[in-house]
Amino acid sequence: MWIMWSGDYSAKVQWTVTLVVALTWIGFASAARERVIRPIQTIGNMIAGLREGDFSIRARGATPTDDLGLALLELNTLGETLRQQRLGALEATTLLRRVMEEIDVAVFAFDEGNRVQLVNPAGARLLGRPLERLHNRSASELGLAPFLEGESTGVRDAVFAGRTGRFGLRRGEFRQGGKPHRLLVLADLSRALRDEERQAWQRLVRVLGHEVNNSLAPIKSVAQSLQMRVKASGQTADEDVERGLDLIASRSEALARLMGAYARLARLPAPKRAPLHVETWVRRVAGLETRLPVAVMTGPNCTIQADGDQLDQLLINLVTNAVDAALQAHGSFVEVGWTQANNHLDVTVRDDGPGLPQSGNLFVPFFTTKPSGSGIGLALSRQIAESHGGSLTLANREDGQGCVATLRLPMEE
């Protein structure tokens, strides 16, 4: 163009050539922009999308034949890889959340300030509090501070609002967001230990019952035959002989009844659940006691799904024990009541007796503190409670002399 404008050419030629050169230059610049600038802008947009978590964006023109096309191809591959990884992470998180909800093991995660950051439904049930009210609560407020100290594994006895017993402890550490956290896992071992214990004494009862009944039957039969023979002969037998035969027959029959009771304990059937109105049930059982008036403290109007016959037997045992204790201490107070909270029903039986003895064998079969007790009432009661998914606890009253028995049963959701 410098030659054109400095040479001896006409203005028409000069402007024509200038226009052609300018249009050609603009065309090549536009083509270069489309081939270079546009892909670079696309790369920038894709990187911004990946940074914001949008892995669905894909670039057009990705080809391995040129450098910019190869860069777009690699970005498309990176986006697909990140999408697959996020999908896998979401599936793993969903599975972990499902497992946490289903397992019957309490799991807690604490931050560096010992405040709860994660808890599963089993942990909420253990503490007896709603799940949504546990976040950011301190370990000391929830009664979990002792479990964050000492050995990281072991077995400890503990009392919580939702459960009492022996718990297996496991504690570990992890980091989240660059900050240290602690994981606490509590597994209730009481029921598993009681199941093993129950199976052991059930086998023992079956063996003893078989052997004792095989011996009692002929003993009772022979004693009755001798009594009948003496009466049939018309002769007067020695007074000691008659007394001895009567004693053999009566004690054989009593021992047979006792072994029958133990056998029923060992063969407790599964509960046949049906709707049971709580107030009707409590008042019916309280009205069966005639030795002392049993006061009924009316609670909420509610219905549970349970085996009415088995729960009748359970509550009868508790009321009978309460009346026995009150009469032993020359008292006159026996009270039955119930409350409902956090999807469970608490039925309490209070008395003004001497209180509980210092013994950990109250629920052990064959153990009794009564002179004429058989030692199966409380064991059978707890077995019935646990077969319904509940629990039975005994404790001395805090508001006065006596004992309080608490039956906790789950409510129908």
C-alpha positions in Angstrom: 0.0 0.0 0.0 3.0 2.3 0.6 4.2 1.6 -2.9 0.7 2.0 -4.3 0.2 5.4 -2.6 3.8 6.7 -3.3 3.8 5.6 -6.9 2.2 7.2 -10.0 -1.1 5.4 -9.9 -4.6 6.7 -10.3 -6.8 7.3 -7.3 -9.2 4.6 -8.5 -6.5 2.0 -8.4 -5.1 3.2 -5.1 -8.5 3.1 -3.3 -9.4 -0.3 -4.9 -6.2 -2.0 -3.8 -6.5 -0.4 -0.4 -10.0 -1.7 0.1 -9.1 -5.2 -1.1 -6.1 -5.3 1.3 -8.1 -4.0 4.2 -10.9 -6.4 3.7 -8.4 -9.3 3.3 -6.7 -8.3 6.5 -10.0 -8.0 8.4 -11.0 -11.5 7.1 -7.8 -13.1 8.2 -8.0 -11.4 11.6 -11.6 -12.7 12.1 -10.6 -16.2 11.1 -7.6 -16.1 13.5 -9.9 -14.9 16.3 -12.3 -17.7 15.7 -9.5 -20.3 15.7 -7.6 -18.9 18.8 -9.6 -16.5 20.9 -12.9 -18.4 20.9 -11.3 -21.7 22.1 -9.4 -19.8 24.8 -12.7 -18.2 26.0 -14.3 -21.6 25.9 -11.5 -23.1 28.0 -11.9 -20.3 30.5 -15.7 -20.8 30.7 -15.2 -24.6 31.2 -12.7 -24.1 34.0 -15.0 -21.6 35.7 -17.8 -24.2 35.4 -15.7 -27.0 36.9 -14.6 -24.7 39.7 -18.3 -24.0 40.5 -19.1 -27.8 40.4 -20.9 -27.9 37.1 -19.5 -31.0 35.4 -22.1 -31.2 32.7 -20.5 -28.6 30.3 -18.8 -29.9 27.2 -16.8 -28.0 24.6 -17.4 -28.3 20.8 -14.6 -28.6 18.4 -12.5 -30.9 20.6 -10.1 -32.7 18.3 -6.6 -34.1 18.7 -5.5 -32.6 15.4 -4.4 -29.2 16.8 -3.2 -27.9 20.2 -6.3 -25.9 21.2 -8.6 -28.8 20.1 -6.5 -31.2 22.2 -6.8 -28.9 25.2 -10.6 -28.9 24.8 -10.6 -32.7 24.5 -8.7 -33.0 27.7 -11.1 -30.6 29.5 -14.1 -32.7 28.3 -12.4 -35.8 29.7 -11.6 -34.0 33.0 -15.3 -32.9 33.3 -16.6 -36.5 32.7 -14.1 -37.9 35.2 -15.1 -35.3 37.9 -18.8 -36.1 37.2 -18.2 -39.8 37.7 -16.2 -39.1 40.9 -19.0 -36.8 42.3 -21.6 -39.4 41.4 -19.6 -42.1 43.2 -19.1 -39.8 46.2 -22.8 -39.1 46.4 -23.7 -42.8 46.2 -21.1 -43.6 48.9 -22.5 -40.8 51.1 -26.0 -42.0 50.6 -25.0 -45.6 51.5 -23.1 -44.4 54.5 -26.1 -42.3 55.7 -28.4 -45.3 55.2 -26.1 -47.5 57.2 -25.8 -45.0 60.0 -29.6 -44.8 60.2 -30.1 -48.5 60.3 -27.4 -49.8 62.6 -28.2 -50.1 66.3 -24.9 -48.6 67.4 -24.6 -45.0 68.7 -22.1 -43.0 66.6 -21.0 -39.5 67.6 -18.5 -37.1 66.0 -17.0 -34.2 68.0 -15.0 -31.2 66.9 -11.9 -29.9 68.6 -14.1 -28.2 71.2 -15.9 -31.5 72.1 -19.1 -30.3 70.5 -21.3 -32.8 68.5 -21.1 -32.4 64.8 -22.6 -35.7 63.8 -24.9 -38.2 65.5 -27.0 -41.0 64.1 -30.5 -42.0 65.1 -29.3 -44.7 67.4 -27.2 -42.1 69.3 -30.3 -39.9 69.7 -32.3 -42.8 71.0 -29.5 -43.6 73.5 -29.5 -40.1 74.8 -33.3 -39.9 74.8 -33.3 -36.6 72.8 -34.5 -35.5 69.4 -31.9 -35.8 66.7 -32.2 -32.2 65.6 -31.5 -30.9 69.1 -28.1 -32.6 69.5 -26.0 -30.7 67.0 -23.3 -28.5 68.4 -24.1 -29.6 72.0 -21.1 -30.2 74.3 -20.0 -33.6 75.4 -20.3 -32.7 79.0 -23.9 -31.5 78.6 -24.9 -34.8 77.0 -23.0 -36.9 79.6 -20.5 -38.2 77.1 -17.4 -36.4 78.4 -16.1 -39.5 80.4 -16.1 -41.5 77.2 -13.7 -39.0 75.5 -11.0 -39.7 78.1 -9.0 -42.7 79.1 -8.7 -45.9 77.0 -9.9 -45.7 73.5 -11.4 -49.2 73.6 -13.1 -51.2 76.3 -16.3 -51.9 78.1 -18.0 -49.5 80.6 -21.1 -49.4 82.6 -23.2 -46.3 82.0 -26.6 -44.8 82.6 -28.3 -42.7 79.9 -31.7 -41.2 79.6 -32.7 -43.8 76.9 -30.8 -46.9 78.1 -28.8 -48.3 81.0 -26.3 -51.1 80.8 -22.8 -52.1 79.7 -21.4 -50.5 76.5 -18.6 -51.3 74.2 -16.5 -48.2 73.6 -14.4 -47.4 70.6 -12.8 -44.0 69.9 -10.8 -42.7 67.0 -9.6 -39.5 65.4 -10.0 -38.0 61.9 -9.6 -34.6 60.2 -12.3 -32.6 58.4 -11.7 -29.3 56.9 -8.1 -29.4 58.2 -9.3 -29.6 61.8 -9.1 -32.6 64.2 -12.2 -34.4 65.1 -13.0 -37.4 67.3 -15.3 -40.3 66.5 -17.0 -42.1 69.4 -18.9 -45.4 68.9 -21.0 -46.9 71.7 -22.5 -50.4 71.4 -24.9 -51.7 73.9 -23.6 -55.1 75.1 -26.2 -55.6 77.8 -28.8 -57.3 75.7 -26.3 -59.5 73.9 -24.8 -60.6 77.2 -28.3 -61.2 78.7 -29.3 -63.2 75.6 -26.2 -65.5 76.1 -27.0 -65.7 79.8 -30.7 -66.5 79.1 -29.8 -69.2 76.7 -27.4 -70.8 79.3 -30.0 -71.0 82.1 -32.7 -72.0 79.7 -30.6 -75.0 78.7 -29.9 -75.6 82.4 -33.6 -75.4 83.2 -34.5 -77.9 80.5 -31.9 -80.4 81.7 -32.8 -80.0 85.4 -36.5 -80.1 84.6 -36.2 -83.3 82.7 -34.2 -85.0 85.4 -36.1 -83.7 88.4 -39.5 -84.5 86.8 -38.4 -88.0 86.0 -37.6 -88.5 89.7 -40.6 -86.6 91.2 -43.2 -88.5 89.3 -42.4 -92.0 90.8 -41.7 -90.5 94.2 -45.1 -88.8 94.3 -46.8 -91.9 92.9 -45.2 -94.2 95.5 -46.1 -91.9 98.4 -49.7 -91.7 97.3 -49.9 -95.5 96.8 -48.5 -96.1 100.3 -51.1 -93.7 101.7 -53.9 -95.4 99.9 -52.7 -98.8 101.0 -52.6 -97.7 104.6 -56.1 -96.3 104.4 -57.4 -99.4 102.6 -56.0 -101.8 105.1 -57.9 -100.2 107.9 -54.9 -100.2 110.2 -53.7 -97.2 112.0 -50.3 -96.3 110.8 -47.6 -94.7 112.8 -48.1 -90.9 113.1 -44.5 -90.2 111.9 -45.1 -92.5 108.9 -48.3 -90.6 107.9 -46.6 -87.3 108.4 -43.6 -88.4 106.3 -45.8 -89.6 103.5 -47.8 -86.4 103.5 -44.6 -84.4 103.4 -43.2 -86.4 100.5 -46.4 -86.0 98.5 -46.8 -82.3 99.2 -43.2 -81.4 98.6 -43.0 -83.4 95.4 -46.1 -81.6 94.1 -44.6 -78.2 95.1 -41.3 -79.0 93.5 -43.1 -80.1 90.3 -45.0 -76.8 90.2 -41.8 -74.9 90.7 -40.0 -76.7 87.8 -43.1 -76.1 85.7 -42.8 -72.4 86.4 -39.1 -72.4 85.4 -40.0 -74.4 82.2 -42.6 -71.7 81.2 -39.9 -69.1 81.7 -37.5 -71.0 79.4 -40.2 -71.3 76.8 -41.6 -67.8 76.7 -43.4 -67.4 73.3 -43.0 -64.5 70.9 -45.4 -61.7 71.7 -48.7 -61.6 69.7 -49.1 -57.9 69.2 -52.5 -56.1 69.2 -53.7 -52.7 70.1 -53.6 -52.2 73.9 -55.1 -49.2 75.6 -52.7 -48.2 78.4 -55.1 -46.8 80.9 -57.4 -49.8 80.7 -54.5 -52.1 81.1 -53.0 -50.3 84.1 -56.3 -50.0 85.9 -57.2 -53.6 85.3 -53.9 -54.9 86.8 -54.0 -52.4 89.7 -57.5 -53.7 90.6 -56.3 -57.3 91.0 -54.3 -56.4 94.1 -56.4 -56.8 97.3 -53.8 -56.5 100.1 -53.2 -52.8 99.6 -55.0 -50.1 97.6 -52.9 -49.4 94.5 -53.1 -45.7 93.4 -53.3 -45.1 89.6 -51.8 -41.8 88.4 -53.6 -41.1 85.2 -51.3 -40.3 82.2 -51.9 -39.4 78.5 -54.5 -41.3 76.6 -52.5 -43.6 74.3 -52.5 -47.1 72.8 -49.5 -49.4 72.1 -49.0 -52.5 70.0 -48.2 -55.3 72.5 -49.1 -58.7 73.8 -51.7 -57.9 76.5 -51.4 -61.2 78.3 -47.7 -61.0 78.6 -47.8 -57.3 79.7 -50.5 -58.3 82.3 -48.1 -60.8 83.7 -45.2 -58.3 83.7 -47.2 -55.6 85.5 -48.7 -58.1 88.0 -45.2 -59.1 89.0 -44.1 -55.5 89.5 -47.2 -54.6 91.5 -47.0 -57.7 93.6 -43.3 -57.0 94.4 -44.2 -53.4 95.3 -47.0 -54.5 97.7 -44.7 -57.1 99.3 -42.0 -54.5 99.8 -44.5 -52.0 101.3 -46.0 -54.5 103.7 -42.5 -55.6 104.7 -41.7 -52.1 105.8 -45.2 -51.6 107.3 -45.9 -49.1 104.6 -49.1 -48.4 102.6 -48.0 -46.6 99.5 -48.0 -48.3 96.0 -48.5 -46.1 93.0 -48.7 -46.9 89.2 -48.5 -44.3 86.5 -47.3 -43.7 83.0 -45.9 -40.9 80.8 -45.2 -40.6 77.1 -42.2 -38.8 75.5 -39.9 -39.2 72.5 -41.9 -42.1 70.9 -41.7 -44.3 74.0 -44.0 -45.1 77.0 -42.7 -45.2 80.5 -44.8 -47.1 83.1 -43.6 -46.7 86.7 -44.5 -48.6 89.8 -43.5 -46.9 93.1 -43.6 -48.2 96.7 -42.5 -47.0 100.2 -40.8 -50.3 101.1 -37.2 -50.8 102.3 -35.7 -50.1 98.9 -33.4 -52.3 96.8 -30.7 -54.4 98.3 -27.1 -53.8 97.2 -27.0 -56.6 94.7 -26.5 -56.9 91.0 -28.4 -60.2 90.8 -31.9 -58.8 90.9 -32.6 -60.0 87.3 -30.7 -63.3 87.6 -33.0 -66.3 87.5 -33.2 -68.3 90.7 -32.0 -65.3 92.7 -34.5 -63.9 95.2 -34.6 -61.8 98.4 -38.0 -63.2 99.5 -38.1 -66.2 101.9 -40.7 -68.0 99.7 -39.7 -66.5 96.3 -38.8 -68.5 93.3 -36.5 -66.0 91.6 -38.2 -66.0 88.2 -40.6 -63.0 88.5 -38.2 -60.2 87.6 -36.3 -62.3 85.1 -39.5 -63.2 83.3 -40.6 -59.5 83.5 -37.4 -58.2 81.9 -37.6 -61.0 79.2 -41.1 -59.9 78.3 -40.1 -56.2 78.2 -37.1 -56.9 75.9 -39.2 -59.2 73.6 -41.4 -56.1 73.1 -38.3 -54.0 72.2 -38.3 -52.2 75.6 -36.5 -52.3 78.9 -37.1 -52.8 82.6 -35.1 -51.0 85.3 -35.2 -50.9 89.1 -33.9 -48.1 91.3 -34.3 -46.6 94.7 -36.6 -43.6 94.9 -34.9 -40.2 95.1 -38.0 -38.5 96.7 -38.3 -40.8 99.7 -38.0 -44.3 100.9 -38.8 -47.2 98.6 -38.2 -48.4 95.1 -39.4 -47.4 91.6 -39.6 -49.9 88.7 -39.7 -48.3 85.2 -41.0 -50.2 82.2 -40.1 -48.5 78.9 -41.9 -49.6 75.8 -41.6 -48.2 72.2 -44.7 -46.4 70.8 -46.0 -47.2 67.4 -44.7 -44.7 64.9 
